[in-house]
Amino acid sequence: MRAARVGAIISIEGRVPPWIVVDQDLSTVIVAKWPGRLWRVRIVDAATERDQRAYGGPPLPQARYTRCISVSVEAEEDCAILFGAQGAGVVRVLQEATRLSHARAEAFNNRHADAGAAQDRVWRSWLRQQARRSRCGRYRLVRAFVSGPNRVAIRTSWPGIP
């Protein structure tokens, strides 16, 4: 998608990977590299079951993406929409994080002894507020991951931080 621009038709060579992957919903987009660009596309030619058979087969029925051979680029979207209602703020944090020096990133690892407990209190408070807005219960997995025993240094947890 490096050559993508509005109005372009982007195609892969042949009917073999690497596929162009089109997510059907913003909630399934995986941000693998930052900064990036977000394109709204129309599928011109999707990979068939036969195309995919030799490469592990098609996605499972519950997968919310399509492997494509060719797409038409309809519009460029603001990446902030990937991060919900506060997306613009998240993007600003990511932009600042990419400008951190190695020494400054290391400084974030020198946390106060009570920082973990404070973070957990804030996180649980936020979850309670979200639960009032939505009873879907989607936050359990996230909370378990964030409050779990495996902590990752900030410099290695965000793509693009030196």
BAFIDREN-993488 format. One line per field, with one value per residue (C-alpha): x, y, z; residue number from 0. Coordinates in steps of 0.05 Angstrom, whole numbers. Example, Ala and Ser with C-alpha at 12.3 -4.5 7.8 and 13.67 -1.06 7.14 Angstrom:
BEGIN
u: c(246	273)
v: c(-90	-21)
w: c(156	143)
k: c(0	1)
END
This chain:
BEGIN
u: c(0	61	37	-34	-69	-142	-167	-112	-123	-73	-59	-12	28	-4	-56	-8	13	27	-47	-77	-117	-181	-213	-288	-291	-245	-245	-205	-150	-82	-34	31	73	67	59	16	-39	-111	-146	-219	-220	-268	-251	-241	-217	-218	-173	-215	-216	-176	-124	-115	-118	-42	-28	-66	-136	-183	-195	-243	-316	-315	-254	-272	-224	-217	-153	-152	-116	-138	-171	-193	-171	-232	-207	-155	-182	-155	-118	-147	-212	-177	-171	-244	-273	-207	-168	-139	-108	-80	-48	-15	14	40	71	106	129	164	205	229	303	328	347	277	244	288	265	194	217	238	169	148	138	63	55	26	-27	-45	-50	-95	-141	-148	-159	-213	-247	-247	-275	-332	-349	-348	-392	-445	-444	-440	-456	-420	-364	-309	-259	-241	-187	-156	-156	-124	-69	-55	-56	-20	50	86	104	137	183	153	210	193	118	105	130	173	202	278)
v: c(0	45	72	84	149	167	140	88	14	-25	-98	-152	-192	-260	-289	-306	-273	-223	-206	-138	-146	-105	-101	-98	-59	-7	-47	-103	-59	-77	-18	-53	8	80	129	99	116	92	81	69	20	-17	-89	-100	-173	-215	-276	-338	-400	-434	-378	-386	-462	-472	-417	-442	-434	-375	-338	-370	-351	-304	-266	-195	-183	-202	-221	-184	-185	-115	-55	14	70	112	160	171	172	205	152	182	145	80	102	120	184	207	188	257	256	186	207	267	221	173	231	256	186	179	241	214	206	139	172	202	136	102	155	130	63	94	90	107	45	59	75	6	10	81	60	2	48	96	39	7	75	85	14	30	93	53	-1	51	70	-1	-67	-108	-131	-124	-95	-157	-182	-114	-104	-172	-156	-86	-106	-172	-189	-178	-105	-79	-19	39	41	-29	-26	27	23	81	99	103)
w: c(0	-4	-71	-45	-61	-69	-136	-144	-156	-115	-133	-112	-163	-175	-129	-73	-7	18	11	19	83	89	158	158	222	254	319	285	256	284	288	274	256	276	244	191	143	144	77	62	4	-40	-54	-129	-126	-63	-55	-66	-23	-77	-76	-1	4	-4	48	108	79	84	149	199	189	249	223	207	149	76	40	-26	-92	-112	-79	-101	-54	-39	16	69	139	202	243	306	292	309	382	395	424	452	389	376	446	436	370	405	458	404	365	428	445	378	395	463	471	497	563	572	555	608	658	650	677	743	773	844	886	890	816	799	853	831	759	779	818	759	711	754	762	687	677	725	685	621	651	665	591	564	596	544	591	539	588	628	581	576	651	662	613	641	714	702	728	662	654	591	589	551	502	477	481	428	356	337	405	400)
k: c(0	1	2	3	4	5	6	7	8	9	10	11	12	13	14	15	16	17	18	19	20	21	22	23	24	25	26	27	28	29	30	31	32	33	34	35	36	37	38	39	40	41	42	43	44	45	46	47	48	49	50	51	52	53	54	55	56	57	58	59	60	61	62	63	64	65	66	67	68	69	70	71	72	73	74	75	76	77	78	79	80	81	82	83	84	85	86	87	88	89	90	91	92	93	94	95	96	97	98	99	100	101	102	103	104	105	106	107	108	109	110	111	112	113	114	115	116	117	118	119	120	121	122	123	124	125	126	127	128	129	130	131	132	133	134	135	136	137	138	139	140	141	142	143	144	145	146	147	148	149	150	151	152	153	154	155	156	157	158	159	160	161)
END
